[in-house]
Amino acid sequence: MADTTVAWADARAARFARQADSVLELVGRSPAIARVQELVRRAAALDGHVLITAEAGVAVDSVAREIHAKSRYAAGVYGVVECGAGDPAQLERLLFGASVGDGSTDLESVSNDSRLAAAQGGTLFLQDVTDVSAALQARLARVARDGEMIVDGRRVATLFRLVASAPPGIETEVHGHRFRADLYRRLATVRIDLPPLRERAEDVPALAERLLERACATRGVA
């Protein structure tokens, strides 16, 4: 009897663990969320960069993590850079490090302690990418365009994927020349527009059930 109880408890724990791992932003069966689910699967299967648009308050990072976890980059690192945090100089140092190019190549130069170098083999999530300055947009566009960069003087292929988030009105920023069109095109190899909950009200019951299941899992109750 004890063995049966242990086996049941282990099965319940495994079920709760799977439920806890699910991404709430992708829960539901509405046509809108079904389209998003398909795009997430497609993005995970491809090697191109990904742009996710969503209104403020949506946990875009969880969707980016889902893409990373289901992609060929899953064994690599998952890094996050909050583009709206800090001043442009700090952001540039974080992304590119202290490396300075010698003018012998058009490739971007980064130092080994930069987030771009650390992302090799994995995914780098650029949160709120429209907050990046024009100068940094140009540098990121070159990295996305060339597929190579100089890391501490050594030429290497960029073996990572960029996933970026932006507000739904990013086209306005592009048309107003506040966000580079070439960077937008390269980031949006796959574009995923996360619909607000008000546009998929039929998913509310499924979301409520999933939240309840998570609460039960946290408290260890069936």
Backbone bond lengths (Angstrom), bond angles and torsions (degrees), N, CA, C in turn:
res aa  C-N    CA-C-N  psi(-1)  N-CA   C-N-CA  omega(-1)  CA-C   N-CA-C  phi
1 M - - - 1.470 - - 1.524 111.46 -
2 A 1.330 114.74 -40.74 1.464 119.42 -179.22 1.519 110.35 -62.39
3 D 1.355 115.01 -41.54 1.466 118.70 179.88 1.511 111.09 -62.55
4 T 1.342 117.20 -40.36 1.462 121.01 178.22 1.522 110.84 -62.95
5 T 1.326 116.77 -41.60 1.467 120.98 179.11 1.522 111.06 -62.86
6 V 1.339 116.12 -42.80 1.470 120.43 179.14 1.521 110.30 -63.56
7 A 1.344 115.77 -44.19 1.467 119.59 -179.64 1.522 110.85 -61.65
8 W 1.349 116.59 -42.59 1.464 120.07 178.91 1.523 110.99 -63.49
9 A 1.346 115.54 -41.45 1.472 119.89 -179.84 1.518 110.62 -64.30
10 D 1.343 117.10 -40.27 1.459 120.43 179.24 1.525 110.80 -65.32
11 A 1.335 116.58 -40.79 1.463 120.22 178.99 1.519 110.99 -64.09
12 R 1.339 115.83 -41.27 1.463 119.60 179.15 1.522 110.46 -64.50
13 A 1.347 116.81 -41.48 1.464 120.66 179.33 1.527 110.82 -62.44
14 A 1.356 115.83 -40.75 1.459 119.29 179.08 1.521 111.25 -65.09
15 R 1.358 115.81 -39.79 1.470 119.59 179.21 1.520 110.50 -64.25
16 F 1.318 116.94 -44.41 1.460 120.68 178.59 1.525 111.28 -63.59
17 A 1.337 116.32 -37.08 1.461 119.69 179.61 1.520 110.20 -63.26
18 R 1.352 116.55 -41.75 1.475 119.18 178.31 1.523 110.82 -64.19
19 Q 1.326 116.63 -39.61 1.459 120.28 179.28 1.522 110.93 -65.48
20 A 1.323 116.59 -40.22 1.466 120.73 -178.72 1.519 111.09 -66.81
21 D 1.355 116.06 -29.29 1.458 119.41 -178.63 1.520 112.75 -77.29
22 S 1.323 118.73 -17.04 1.454 120.82 -177.01 1.523 111.02 -67.18
23 V 1.314 116.35 149.09 1.462 122.43 -178.28 1.525 108.64 -92.36
24 L 1.318 117.07 116.62 1.462 120.57 -176.32 1.519 111.99 -59.08
25 E 1.331 117.09 -34.61 1.461 120.53 -178.99 1.525 112.32 -64.82
26 L 1.348 117.05 -14.20 1.464 120.90 -178.41 1.521 112.68 -110.50
27 V 1.331 117.06 6.83 1.465 121.06 -177.70 1.526 110.25 -82.17
28 G 1.323 116.97 136.82 1.455 121.29 176.01 1.520 112.24 132.41
29 R 1.348 115.09 172.04 1.460 120.88 -179.42 1.528 112.18 -128.51
30 S 1.302 116.88 13.92 1.464 119.72 178.32 1.526 109.63 -67.32
31 P 1.331 117.98 155.65 1.471 120.02 177.00 1.535 112.28 -56.07
32 A 1.335 116.80 -36.75 1.465 120.11 -178.33 1.521 111.29 -64.84
33 I 1.335 116.99 -46.42 1.457 119.03 -177.42 1.520 111.09 -77.31
34 A 1.340 117.38 -27.60 1.467 119.99 175.53 1.527 110.18 -62.75
35 R 1.329 115.97 -38.33 1.466 120.53 176.85 1.529 110.50 -64.09
36 V 1.312 116.80 -42.10 1.466 120.66 178.64 1.526 110.29 -64.29
37 Q 1.316 116.93 -43.89 1.470 120.70 179.41 1.521 111.15 -58.67
38 E 1.330 116.31 -41.04 1.468 120.52 178.96 1.527 110.56 -66.30
39 L 1.325 117.26 -41.42 1.466 120.39 179.27 1.521 111.43 -66.25
40 V 1.324 117.96 -36.37 1.468 121.18 176.45 1.523 109.73 -63.14
41 R 1.339 117.45 -43.63 1.465 120.67 177.05 1.525 110.87 -61.89
42 R 1.332 115.76 -42.07 1.459 119.64 -179.55 1.523 110.90 -66.13
43 A 1.320 116.62 -43.23 1.465 120.96 179.38 1.521 111.01 -61.54
44 A 1.334 116.43 -40.78 1.462 120.06 -179.50 1.527 111.02 -65.06
45 A 1.321 116.95 -32.82 1.459 120.88 -176.34 1.526 112.76 -80.04
46 L 1.319 117.13 -21.03 1.462 121.50 -177.83 1.523 110.85 -97.02
47 D 1.347 115.62 167.03 1.461 120.71 179.10 1.523 112.97 -98.96
48 G 1.338 117.84 -9.67 1.453 120.47 -174.92 1.521 113.49 -71.39
49 H 1.324 114.62 166.83 1.460 121.04 177.75 1.530 109.92 -71.32
50 V 1.329 115.74 162.59 1.461 121.05 -173.73 1.523 109.84 -133.12
51 L 1.327 116.13 137.30 1.460 121.97 174.43 1.522 108.67 -116.42
52 I 1.333 115.97 126.58 1.460 121.83 178.45 1.520 108.24 -114.26
53 T 1.329 117.71 124.14 1.456 120.57 176.28 1.523 109.38 -108.52
54 A 1.320 114.68 142.36 1.469 119.51 -179.13 1.515 109.09 -164.86
55 E 1.329 115.00 154.00 1.451 120.00 175.08 1.528 109.88 -71.60
56 A 1.312 116.03 162.04 1.460 121.26 178.71 1.527 109.66 -59.67
57 G 1.312 115.94 141.85 1.456 120.81 178.44 1.508 114.33 99.74
58 V 1.334 117.80 -14.62 1.458 121.26 177.90 1.532 108.34 -83.77
59 A 1.309 116.63 135.93 1.471 121.57 -177.97 1.536 109.81 -78.86
60 V 1.326 115.26 74.07 1.462 120.30 -176.96 1.522 110.80 -63.07
61 D 1.323 116.66 -33.61 1.460 120.66 -178.74 1.526 111.24 -57.20
62 S 1.327 117.62 -36.49 1.466 119.84 -179.30 1.523 110.99 -66.34
63 V 1.323 117.26 -34.13 1.465 120.77 177.76 1.525 109.90 -71.21
64 A 1.330 116.50 -41.21 1.466 120.14 176.83 1.524 110.90 -61.03
65 R 1.333 116.57 -40.10 1.470 120.46 177.70 1.530 111.08 -64.79
66 E 1.321 116.51 -36.66 1.459 120.46 178.69 1.521 110.41 -64.06
67 I 1.323 117.24 -43.13 1.465 121.31 177.28 1.522 110.21 -60.83
68 H 1.323 116.08 -45.66 1.467 120.61 178.99 1.528 111.08 -60.25
69 A 1.339 116.36 -47.16 1.465 121.27 -175.16 1.518 112.80 -63.50
70 K 1.339 117.54 -27.33 1.457 120.88 -177.42 1.528 112.76 -101.16
71 S 1.322 117.35 6.06 1.455 121.53 -177.20 1.528 111.01 -102.12
72 R 1.318 115.52 174.82 1.460 119.42 178.01 1.529 111.41 -71.84
73 Y 1.332 116.76 -8.23 1.462 121.02 178.18 1.531 112.25 -89.68
74 A 1.329 117.05 3.23 1.465 120.87 -171.76 1.518 113.29 -58.58
75 A 1.330 117.44 -30.87 1.468 119.99 -179.55 1.526 112.02 -76.10
76 G 1.332 116.43 -13.49 1.460 120.25 -179.68 1.521 111.82 -90.42
77 V 1.321 115.14 -174.51 1.466 120.92 -177.17 1.528 110.21 -75.30
78 Y 1.318 115.18 156.21 1.452 122.19 170.31 1.524 106.51 -121.40
79 G 1.330 115.89 109.23 1.460 120.80 -177.75 1.508 111.19 -109.41
80 V 1.319 115.84 150.04 1.467 122.13 -179.81 1.521 109.12 -125.87
81 V 1.322 116.13 132.64 1.461 122.08 172.65 1.520 107.81 -123.93
82 E 1.329 116.68 119.77 1.464 121.43 177.18 1.528 107.95 -86.09
83 C 1.327 115.62 102.60 1.472 120.72 -171.71 1.526 113.05 -68.42
84 G 1.325 116.90 -21.14 1.458 119.42 -179.82 1.512 113.63 -89.27
85 A 1.333 117.22 -1.48 1.470 120.72 -178.01 1.525 110.67 -96.92
86 G 1.316 117.03 134.28 1.456 121.26 178.24 1.511 112.61 80.24
87 D 1.340 115.53 176.34 1.459 119.73 179.92 1.524 110.36 -88.31
88 P 1.345 117.88 166.48 1.469 120.90 -176.34 1.529 113.17 -57.58
89 A 1.323 117.26 -35.69 1.471 119.73 -179.45 1.523 110.55 -65.73
90 Q 1.321 117.34 -41.07 1.463 120.85 178.13 1.520 110.90 -65.43
91 L 1.329 116.24 -41.12 1.457 120.49 179.79 1.526 110.53 -65.19
92 E 1.326 116.95 -41.82 1.462 120.58 178.27 1.521 110.81 -61.95
93 R 1.329 115.99 -42.50 1.470 119.81 178.97 1.528 110.50 -64.42
94 L 1.312 116.69 -39.30 1.457 120.70 -179.70 1.528 110.90 -65.31
95 L 1.330 116.48 -46.20 1.463 120.70 -176.25 1.522 112.97 -74.26
96 F 1.325 116.73 -45.17 1.464 121.11 -170.55 1.518 114.34 -108.29
97 G 1.326 117.53 -15.56 1.449 119.80 -178.03 1.522 111.28 77.82
98 A 1.323 115.90 -157.59 1.470 121.11 -174.10 1.519 112.81 -104.19
99 S 1.333 117.20 3.71 1.458 120.22 -176.42 1.526 111.11 -68.01
100 V 1.328 116.47 139.24 1.464 122.57 179.34 1.525 108.52 -120.75
101 G 1.327 117.16 131.25 1.456 121.17 -179.64 1.523 111.70 -69.14
102 D 1.339 115.67 154.57 1.467 119.97 -179.23 1.516 112.69 -97.89
103 G 1.336 117.21 4.46 1.458 120.93 177.67 1.510 114.29 83.03
104 S 1.344 118.01 -0.95 1.462 120.35 -177.78 1.522 112.40 -84.01
105 T 1.314 117.43 -8.12 1.462 121.73 -179.44 1.518 109.63 -149.46
106 D 1.323 115.79 155.93 1.460 120.78 176.82 1.520 112.16 -84.96
107 L 1.323 117.51 -6.09 1.450 120.70 -179.18 1.524 110.76 -67.06
108 E 1.308 115.86 147.34 1.451 120.55 176.74 1.529 110.38 -70.61
109 S 1.331 115.53 139.92 1.455 121.50 177.59 1.517 109.65 -104.75
110 V 1.320 115.68 132.51 1.461 121.27 176.94 1.521 108.50 -132.68
111 S 1.321 115.61 159.63 1.462 119.35 175.86 1.512 109.96 -97.15
112 N 1.309 115.72 161.70 1.464 120.95 -173.42 1.524 112.96 -65.32
113 D 1.343 116.77 -19.18 1.465 119.59 -179.46 1.528 112.65 -93.83
114 S 1.322 117.22 10.34 1.466 121.14 179.58 1.515 111.10 -82.87
115 R 1.341 116.44 159.84 1.458 120.30 177.02 1.524 111.54 -66.27
116 L 1.331 117.20 -33.00 1.463 119.34 179.05 1.521 111.19 -65.59
117 A 1.321 117.14 -41.04 1.464 120.10 177.93 1.526 110.56 -69.32
118 A 1.337 116.39 -39.77 1.471 120.31 -178.86 1.519 112.02 -66.97
119 A 1.337 116.84 -22.46 1.466 120.58 -176.86 1.526 112.97 -77.40
120 Q 1.321 118.63 -8.61 1.462 120.87 -176.95 1.532 111.12 -51.10
121 G 1.329 115.40 128.48 1.446 121.71 -179.62 1.516 114.31 84.04
122 G 1.339 117.21 0.43 1.455 120.12 -176.66 1.513 112.69 -137.11
123 T 1.316 115.46 -144.52 1.464 122.56 -175.74 1.521 109.28 -129.68
124 L 1.335 116.20 137.50 1.458 121.64 174.13 1.520 108.20 -116.61
125 F 1.326 116.30 118.40 1.462 121.62 -179.06 1.521 109.15 -97.01
126 L 1.334 115.97 119.16 1.465 123.07 178.81 1.523 107.84 -99.14
127 Q 1.321 116.25 99.50 1.461 120.74 -177.00 1.526 110.18 -81.35
128 D 1.331 116.74 130.92 1.471 122.77 -179.05 1.525 110.88 58.74
129 V 1.323 116.38 56.99 1.463 121.04 -173.36 1.530 112.32 -65.72
130 T 1.328 118.70 -22.61 1.460 120.24 179.26 1.527 112.44 -68.75
131 D 1.331 117.86 -10.25 1.461 121.37 176.60 1.522 112.70 -83.04
132 V 1.332 117.21 -4.73 1.459 121.44 -179.18 1.533 109.89 -72.53
133 S 1.323 116.97 140.40 1.466 121.46 -179.97 1.521 110.90 -66.69
134 A 1.334 116.22 163.26 1.468 121.12 -180.00 1.523 111.44 -59.60
135 A 1.326 116.94 -40.05 1.466 120.41 -179.41 1.522 111.40 -64.60
136 L 1.316 116.92 -42.19 1.464 120.08 178.82 1.516 111.66 -71.68
137 Q 1.325 117.37 -32.91 1.462 119.98 174.79 1.527 110.19 -58.82
138 A 1.324 116.35 -41.98 1.460 120.62 -179.83 1.530 110.91 -63.35
139 R 1.327 116.79 -41.49 1.466 120.46 -179.75 1.528 110.89 -67.46
140 L 1.327 116.30 -42.81 1.467 119.68 178.39 1.522 111.36 -64.76
141 A 1.333 116.42 -37.68 1.467 120.01 178.88 1.523 110.86 -62.22
142 R 1.343 116.91 -38.47 1.462 119.83 178.49 1.527 111.33 -66.88
143 V 1.323 116.57 -41.09 1.468 119.66 178.17 1.522 110.23 -61.98
144 A 1.342 116.85 -45.37 1.466 120.97 -179.67 1.517 111.37 -67.37
145 R 1.322 117.43 -33.10 1.466 121.85 -177.95 1.520 112.48 -75.14
146 D 1.339 116.91 -46.20 1.458 120.84 -168.35 1.522 114.38 -80.35
147 G 1.334 116.92 -29.14 1.461 118.27 -176.73 1.509 112.91 70.82
148 E 1.318 116.59 8.79 1.463 122.50 176.98 1.523 109.01 -143.48
149 M 1.324 116.50 159.82 1.451 121.94 173.76 1.527 108.74 -155.63
150 I 1.313 115.31 166.01 1.459 121.39 178.14 1.522 107.81 -100.53
151 V 1.326 117.24 118.28 1.461 121.61 179.10 1.524 108.08 -110.60
152 D 1.335 115.36 109.67 1.471 121.19 -178.23 1.523 111.33 49.17
153 G 1.343 115.18 46.80 1.462 121.13 175.50 1.516 114.98 85.66
154 R 1.328 118.27 -3.71 1.466 121.16 -177.29 1.523 109.88 -110.84
155 R 1.311 116.90 130.79 1.461 122.29 -179.22 1.526 109.71 -79.10
156 V 1.325 116.40 124.13 1.470 120.03 -178.29 1.522 109.27 -136.29
157 A 1.329 115.51 154.07 1.464 121.28 173.51 1.525 108.80 -75.67
158 T 1.335 116.41 144.85 1.467 120.27 177.93 1.523 108.59 -84.47
159 L 1.301 115.57 95.03 1.466 121.59 -176.03 1.517 110.13 -96.24
160 F 1.290 115.87 57.78 1.455 120.72 177.35 1.516 109.14 -149.26
161 R 1.331 114.68 167.97 1.456 120.44 178.52 1.523 109.35 -116.21
162 L 1.327 115.36 138.21 1.456 121.17 172.82 1.527 108.88 -95.93
163 V 1.329 115.74 130.59 1.455 122.04 169.48 1.520 106.00 -120.78
164 A 1.315 117.20 128.35 1.459 120.72 -176.66 1.519 110.81 -126.48
165 S 1.323 115.65 150.38 1.462 119.90 174.81 1.517 109.24 -115.12
166 A 1.339 114.58 150.63 1.461 121.16 -178.29 1.523 108.58 -154.00
167 P 1.330 117.44 160.42 1.470 119.43 175.15 1.518 111.11 -70.50
168 P 1.335 118.27 159.59 1.465 121.01 -178.14 1.526 113.58 -56.79
169 G 1.322 118.68 -27.91 1.460 121.01 -176.67 1.507 114.70 -89.72
170 I 1.318 118.22 29.56 1.457 120.18 -177.43 1.526 112.12 -61.60
171 E 1.346 117.73 -28.34 1.472 118.93 177.84 1.521 111.19 -59.67
172 T 1.323 117.46 -34.94 1.465 120.85 177.49 1.516 110.57 -62.87
173 E 1.337 116.17 -39.70 1.468 120.70 178.12 1.529 110.59 -65.51
174 V 1.327 116.46 -38.29 1.464 120.22 179.39 1.524 110.37 -68.61
175 H 1.324 117.33 -48.39 1.468 121.16 -179.18 1.516 111.91 -65.01
176 G 1.324 117.33 -29.24 1.461 121.28 177.74 1.512 113.22 -86.71
177 H 1.349 116.75 6.28 1.471 123.40 178.05 1.535 112.21 60.68
178 R 1.320 115.34 28.91 1.469 119.35 174.02 1.525 110.89 -97.09
179 F 1.333 115.69 -14.17 1.462 120.71 174.07 1.512 107.52 -134.56
180 R 1.319 116.51 131.74 1.457 121.27 -173.06 1.528 111.78 -62.89
181 A 1.331 114.96 130.53 1.458 120.08 179.91 1.523 111.53 -65.28
182 D 1.355 117.24 -36.95 1.464 119.02 -178.85 1.526 111.18 -68.97
183 L 1.334 117.59 -36.83 1.461 120.09 176.94 1.530 109.94 -67.65
184 Y 1.326 116.37 -40.83 1.471 120.11 177.59 1.521 110.65 -58.59
185 R 1.330 117.27 -47.22 1.469 120.85 -177.95 1.529 111.42 -61.54
186 R 1.316 115.92 -39.92 1.466 118.74 -176.86 1.521 111.99 -75.27
187 L 1.319 117.09 -34.33 1.457 119.10 177.01 1.525 111.35 -71.59
188 A 1.319 116.22 -33.41 1.471 120.89 -174.09 1.523 112.67 -91.44
189 T 1.332 117.53 37.45 1.470 119.43 171.67 1.515 108.73 -54.52
190 V 1.338 115.80 -43.38 1.455 122.65 166.10 1.523 107.05 -124.73
191 R 1.308 116.45 124.93 1.467 120.29 177.77 1.524 108.97 -110.91
192 I 1.324 115.40 130.67 1.462 121.78 -179.93 1.521 108.37 -120.76
193 D 1.326 117.08 115.54 1.460 121.97 177.95 1.525 108.64 -98.58
194 L 1.320 116.52 109.62 1.458 120.54 -179.37 1.525 109.56 -79.84
195 P 1.323 118.06 118.14 1.469 119.61 -177.89 1.527 110.78 -75.89
196 P 1.328 117.88 143.57 1.470 119.92 174.81 1.519 109.67 -67.57
197 L 1.323 116.27 158.43 1.463 120.78 -175.65 1.530 111.80 -61.33
198 R 1.338 117.45 -29.41 1.468 119.81 -179.27 1.529 111.62 -64.99
199 E 1.327 117.44 -18.45 1.458 120.82 179.17 1.525 112.27 -94.12
200 R 1.319 117.17 1.17 1.470 120.91 177.92 1.528 109.58 -144.71
201 A 1.311 113.90 56.44 1.464 119.59 -176.69 1.526 112.06 -59.49
202 E 1.341 117.61 -27.69 1.465 119.88 -179.18 1.524 112.96 -65.64
203 D 1.348 116.81 -13.42 1.463 120.34 179.03 1.530 112.54 -87.55
204 V 1.329 117.57 -7.25 1.464 120.48 -176.59 1.537 112.60 -58.13
205 P 1.348 119.92 -45.83 1.474 118.50 179.08 1.527 113.01 -58.66
206 A 1.331 117.08 -42.34 1.466 120.04 179.53 1.520 111.13 -65.04
207 L 1.332 116.39 -39.20 1.458 120.11 177.56 1.522 111.36 -65.68
208 A 1.335 116.58 -42.17 1.468 120.40 178.93 1.526 110.70 -62.44
209 E 1.337 116.16 -41.18 1.468 119.93 178.83 1.524 110.93 -63.95
210 R 1.341 116.13 -42.18 1.465 119.47 -179.77 1.526 111.44 -66.11
211 L 1.318 117.47 -38.72 1.464 120.63 177.40 1.521 111.04 -64.76
212 L 1.337 116.08 -39.32 1.464 119.80 177.41 1.521 110.85 -64.31
213 E 1.330 116.48 -42.65 1.458 120.30 178.62 1.523 110.97 -61.62
214 R 1.316 116.66 -39.64 1.469 119.76 178.35 1.529 111.07 -65.74
215 A 1.315 115.83 -40.90 1.467 119.28 178.84 1.521 110.26 -62.54
216 C 1.346 116.41 -41.34 1.462 120.36 178.32 1.522 110.89 -65.22
217 A 1.347 115.96 -40.74 1.467 119.48 179.89 1.527 111.00 -63.69
218 T 1.331 116.11 -39.14 1.463 120.14 179.52 1.526 111.37 -63.52
219 R 1.327 115.95 -35.37 1.469 120.94 -177.35 1.535 112.39 -94.24
220 G 1.338 116.18 -3.71 1.457 119.56 177.39 1.507 114.32 71.80
221 V 1.337 117.28 31.92 1.461 120.28 178.51 1.510 109.45 -115.51
222 A 1.320 116.03 153.62 1.464 120.83 -178.39 1.516 110.44 -82.42
